[in-house]
């Protein structure tokens, strides 16, 4: 069955499209005018240039953990450092220093994450720096000043911290060495006094009752105490042995002999026996008095020897403790010395290298501006103007159609 066209069918979009088409040159003209106006305005807009540099953060550390590149990136953007950059900028180019809040927005840093997992986060040791400024020389100067001051202020921040610890440890080691010398002197003094008192005690006890067994035990204990004293370089001569035969008879033996002779004399009769008894009684009384005094001296000497032995043992423990502490400090300082020796004076490297931060690539004078992008801005302005014109025409067309519909309704009524 053939299809026939009905002439009374209407195309709803045709009138609207025809309306827009009839105003096409107005839309295009409006868009071109806006594009040219924006393009022209960009010629009077101040030009901005951007330059970049890279810093390297040393990941190697002997003591403690290495500094993170993210930490350094935040550190070099602190207000104090950027204020110093602003001061140098004002001295170099003259004029009033720029507003700091706006000035610091010109500086930016970027770090790259190499690995980010639940177990490990690894950041690249390279930090990218960038500066945007109005003027080629201004941009390069700002970045040069920023990197140079960053290396000067924080190029050795980790090593400087270790150096402070090293200096504090060196002062403590000096104090420990002085304390150790004083403790060793005290130990030596007590050892000499103890040896002297032991010798006096031995001689006093020999007066009462010499004994080869007692002297042998005393000599062995004295040798042992000398060996245990920590190896100090001093010699103490102690000779507790009494080898002279006439001195082998002590007061106790003589008193026993005199008492035996007195008993025998009392059993004998006669004037001679009476005289001998009187003499022997006098000798026994004198020996008893001397023995009592000697025993009191021995008791006092024994107390002094015991006290000196206790002080000497305490001095030995003090010396051992000081030596152990000093040994720990020496081990720490030997370990830290390598880190301390890594300090690099930035002045010797023209401000490019520190032990913690180094400049990998410095700033160069930019040749191409980064803003304004005149063609891009003009094209964007033209597109936006065209869309705005379409919206305005559509609004106008809608209002016209609404008014016509309202008029038809009034006519029908």
C-alpha positions in Angstrom: 0.0 0.0 0.0 1.5 3.3 -1.0 2.3 5.9 1.7 0.9 9.3 1.1 2.2 12.5 2.6 -0.1 14.6 4.7 0.3 18.2 4.0 -1.2 19.3 7.4 1.7 17.7 9.4 3.9 20.4 11.1 7.7 20.3 11.9 7.9 21.5 15.5 11.7 22.3 15.5 11.8 24.0 12.1 10.6 27.4 13.3 13.0 27.5 16.1 15.9 26.4 14.0 15.0 29.1 11.4 14.9 31.6 14.2 18.4 30.8 15.4 19.6 30.7 11.8 18.3 34.1 11.1 20.4 35.5 14.0 23.5 33.5 13.2 25.6 36.5 12.2 24.7 38.2 15.5 25.8 35.2 17.5 29.1 34.9 15.5 29.7 38.6 15.7 29.1 38.6 19.5 31.4 35.7 20.0 34.2 37.2 17.9 33.9 40.5 19.6 34.3 38.9 23.0 37.2 36.7 21.8 39.0 39.7 20.4 38.4 41.7 23.5 39.7 39.0 25.8 42.7 38.5 23.5 43.5 42.2 23.5 43.1 42.4 27.3 45.7 39.7 27.7 48.3 41.9 26.0 48.1 44.4 28.9 48.0 41.6 31.5 51.4 41.2 33.3 53.4 38.3 32.0 54.3 35.5 34.4 57.3 33.1 34.0 58.1 29.9 35.7 61.4 28.2 36.4 62.2 24.9 38.1 65.0 23.3 40.1 65.6 20.0 41.9 67.0 19.2 45.4 68.4 15.9 46.5 67.9 14.6 50.1 70.6 12.3 51.3 69.0 9.0 52.2 72.1 7.5 53.9 72.5 7.8 57.7 74.8 6.2 60.2 72.9 7.3 63.3 69.1 7.4 63.2 66.7 7.4 60.3 67.2 9.4 57.1 65.2 12.5 56.6 62.1 12.1 54.4 61.9 14.2 51.2 58.3 15.1 52.2 59.6 16.4 55.5 62.2 18.5 53.8 59.7 19.8 51.2 57.6 21.1 54.0 60.6 22.4 55.9 61.9 24.6 53.1 58.5 26.3 52.7 58.4 27.7 56.2 57.6 31.4 56.6 61.0 32.3 58.1 62.9 31.1 55.1 60.5 32.6 52.5 60.7 36.0 54.4 64.4 36.0 53.9 63.9 35.3 50.2 61.5 38.3 50.1 64.1 40.5 51.8 66.7 39.6 49.2 64.2 40.1 46.4 63.4 43.6 47.7 67.1 44.5 48.0 67.8 43.2 44.5 65.0 44.8 42.6 64.1 47.7 44.9 60.7 49.0 45.7 58.3 48.0 48.5 58.4 44.3 49.5 55.4 42.4 48.2 52.7 41.2 50.5 54.0 38.1 52.2 50.7 36.1 51.9 50.6 36.6 48.2 54.4 36.3 47.8 54.7 32.8 49.3 52.0 31.5 46.9 54.6 31.8 44.1 56.6 28.9 45.6 55.7 25.3 45.2 57.3 21.9 45.9 56.6 18.4 44.5 57.7 15.0 45.6 57.2 11.6 43.8 56.0 8.5 45.6 57.8 5.5 44.4 55.9 2.9 46.4 52.9 3.2 48.7 51.6 0.0 50.3 50.3 -1.1 53.6 53.8 -2.2 54.6 56.0 0.4 53.1 55.9 3.9 51.8 58.9 5.0 49.7 59.3 8.5 48.5 61.8 9.7 45.9 64.7 11.6 47.4 64.4 14.2 44.7 62.3 17.3 45.4 61.1 19.5 42.5 60.9 23.2 43.2 59.1 25.8 41.1 58.6 29.6 41.2 56.3 31.8 39.3 57.0 35.5 39.0 56.4 38.5 36.8 59.6 38.8 34.9 62.2 36.3 33.6 65.0 37.6 35.8 62.7 37.9 38.8 61.7 34.2 38.5 65.3 33.0 38.3 66.5 35.2 41.1 63.7 34.0 43.5 64.4 30.3 42.8 68.2 30.8 43.1 67.8 32.6 46.4 65.3 30.0 47.7 67.5 27.0 46.9 70.7 28.8 48.2 69.1 29.8 51.5 67.5 26.3 51.9 70.9 24.6 51.6 72.5 27.2 53.9 69.8 26.9 56.6 68.9 23.2 56.4 71.7 21.6 54.3 73.2 20.0 57.4 70.2 19.9 59.8 70.5 16.1 60.6 74.2 16.2 60.9 74.0 19.4 63.0 71.7 17.5 65.4 74.2 14.7 65.6 77.0 17.2 66.2 75.2 18.6 69.2 74.8 15.1 70.6 78.5 14.4 70.0 79.5 17.7 71.7 77.3 16.8 74.7 78.7 13.3 74.8 82.3 14.7 74.7 81.6 17.0 77.6 80.1 14.1 79.6 83.1 11.9 78.6 85.5 14.5 80.0 83.5 14.6 83.2 83.5 10.8 83.4 87.3 10.6 82.8 87.8 13.1 85.7 85.5 11.1 87.9 87.3 7.9 86.9 90.7 9.4 87.8 89.4 10.5 91.1 87.9 7.0 91.8 91.1 5.3 90.8 93.1 7.6 93.1 90.7 6.9 95.9 91.1 3.1 95.2 94.9 3.4 95.2 94.9 5.4 98.5 92.6 2.8 100.2 94.7 -0.1 98.9 97.9 1.4 100.3 96.2 2.2 103.6 94.7 -1.3 103.8 98.1 -2.9 103.1 99.7 -0.8 105.8 97.0 -1.6 108.3 97.2 -5.3 107.5 101.0 -5.2 108.0 100.6 -3.4 111.4 97.9 -5.9 112.4 100.2 -8.8 111.4 103.1 -7.4 113.3 100.9 -6.7 116.4 99.5 -10.2 116.2 103.1 -11.5 115.9 103.9 -9.9 119.2 101.1 -11.9 120.8 101.5 -15.2 119.1 103.4 -15.7 115.8 102.0 -18.3 113.5 103.2 -19.5 110.1 99.7 -20.7 109.2 98.2 -17.3 109.9 100.9 -15.5 108.0 100.4 -17.7 105.0 96.6 -17.1 104.9 97.1 -13.4 105.3 99.6 -13.3 102.4 97.3 -15.3 100.1 94.4 -12.9 100.9 96.5 -9.9 100.3 97.6 -11.2 96.9 94.0 -12.0 95.9 92.8 -8.5 96.9 95.6 -6.9 94.8 94.6 -8.9 91.7 90.9 -8.1 92.1 91.5 -4.3 92.5 91.2 -3.7 88.7 94.8 -3.9 87.6 96.0 -0.5 88.9 99.6 0.2 88.4 100.9 0.5 92.0 103.0 -1.8 94.1 102.4 -2.5 97.8 105.1 -4.3 99.8 103.6 -6.5 102.5 105.8 -8.8 104.4 103.7 -10.5 107.1 106.3 -13.3 107.7 108.5 -13.1 110.8 111.5 -15.3 110.1 113.8 -14.2 113.0 113.9 -17.1 115.5 114.1 -14.8 118.5 110.8 -13.2 117.5 109.0 -16.4 117.1 108.2 -16.4 120.8 105.2 -14.2 121.5 103.9 -12.5 124.6 101.4 -15.3 125.2 104.1 -18.0 125.1 106.3 -15.9 127.5 103.4 -15.4 129.9 102.7 -19.1 129.9 106.4 -19.8 130.6 106.5 -17.3 133.4 103.4 -18.7 135.0 104.9 -22.2 134.9 108.1 -20.9 136.5 106.1 -19.1 139.1 104.3 -22.3 140.0 107.5 -24.2 140.3 109.1 -21.4 142.4 106.2 -21.4 144.8 106.6 -25.1 145.4 110.3 -24.7 146.3 111.3 -23.3 149.7 114.0 -20.9 150.9 114.9 -17.3 150.5 116.0 -17.7 146.9 112.6 -19.1 146.0 110.9 -16.2 147.7 112.9 -13.7 145.7 112.2 -15.7 142.5 108.5 -15.7 143.2 108.4 -12.0 143.7 110.3 -11.4 140.4 108.2 -13.8 138.5 105.0 -12.3 139.9 106.1 -8.9 138.7 106.9 -10.3 135.3 103.5 -12.0 135.0 101.7 -8.8 136.0 103.7 -6.8 133.5 103.1 -9.3 130.7 99.4 -9.5 131.5 99.2 -5.7 131.2 101.1 -5.6 127.9 99.0 -8.5 126.5 95.8 -6.7 127.5 96.9 -3.5 125.8 98.1 -5.4 122.7 94.9 -7.3 122.4 93.0 -4.0 122.6 95.2 -2.7 119.8 94.6 -5.8 117.7 90.8 -5.4 118.1 91.0 -1.8 117.0 93.3 -2.7 114.1 90.9 -5.4 113.0 88.0 -3.0 113.0 90.1 -0.5 110.9 91.2 -3.2 108.5 87.6 -4.4 108.0 86.4 -0.8 107.4 89.2 -0.1 105.0 88.5 -3.4 103.2 84.8 -2.4 102.8 85.8 1.0 101.5 88.3 -0.5 99.1 85.7 -3.0 97.7 83.3 -0.1 97.2 85.9 1.9 95.5 86.6 -1.1 93.2 83.0 -1.3 92.2 82.9 2.5 91.6 85.9 2.3 89.3 84.4 -0.7 87.4 81.1 1.2 87.0 82.8 4.3 85.7 84.9 2.3 83.3 81.9 0.6 81.9 80.0 3.9 81.4 83.1 5.5 79.8 83.4 2.5 77.5 79.7 2.9 76.4 80.4 6.6 75.7 83.4 5.8 73.6 81.5 3.3 71.6 78.7 5.8 71.0 81.2 8.6 70.0 83.1 6.2 67.6 79.8 5.4 66.0 78.7 9.1 65.8 82.1 10.4 64.6 81.4 9.1 61.0 78.2 11.0 60.9 79.8 14.1 62.3 82.6 14.0 59.7 79.9 14.2 57.0 79.3 17.9 57.7 79.8 20.0 54.6 80.1 23.8 54.8 77.8 25.3 52.2 80.1 28.3 51.8 82.8 26.0 50.5 80.5 24.8 47.7 78.9 28.1 46.8 75.8 27.1 48.6 75.0 24.1 46.4 75.8 21.2 48.6 75.2 20.1 52.2 75.4 16.8 53.9 71.6 16.4 54.0 70.4 18.6 51.0 72.1 19.2 47.7 71.1 21.1 44.6 70.8 18.7 41.7 69.8 21.3 39.1 69.6 25.0 39.6 67.3 27.6 38.1 67.6 28.8 34.5 66.2 31.9 32.9 62.8 31.0 31.4 62.1 32.0 27.8 58.4 31.3 27.4 55.7 32.8 29.6 53.3 30.5 31.4 50.6 33.2 31.7 48.7 34.8 30.1 47.9 32.3 27.3 46.4 34.8 24.9 45.1 32.4 22.3 43.6 30.0 24.8 41.9 32.8 26.7 40.6 34.4 23.5 39.2 31.1 22.3 37.6 30.3 25.6 36.1 33.7 25.8 34.7 33.3 22.2 33.1 29.9 23.0 31.6 31.2 26.3 30.2 34.3 24.5 28.7 32.1 21.8 27.0 29.8 24.4 25.8 32.9 26.2 24.3 34.3 23.0 22.5 31.0 22.3 21.1 31.0 25.8 19.9 34.6 25.4 18.3 33.9 22.0 16.6 30.8 23.4 15.2 32.8 26.3 13.9 35.5 24.0 12.3 32.8 21.7 10.7 31.2 24.7 9.2 34.5 25.9 7.9 35.2 22.4 6.2 31.9 22.1 4.7 32.2 25.6 3.2 35.6 24.7 1.7 34.2 21.4 0.1 31.4 23.3 -1.3 33.8 25.8 -2.8 35.9 23.0 -4.4 32.9 21.3 -6.0 31.9 24.5 -7.5 35.3 25.0 -8.9 35.3 21.5 -10.5 32.0 21.9 -12.1 33.1 25.2 
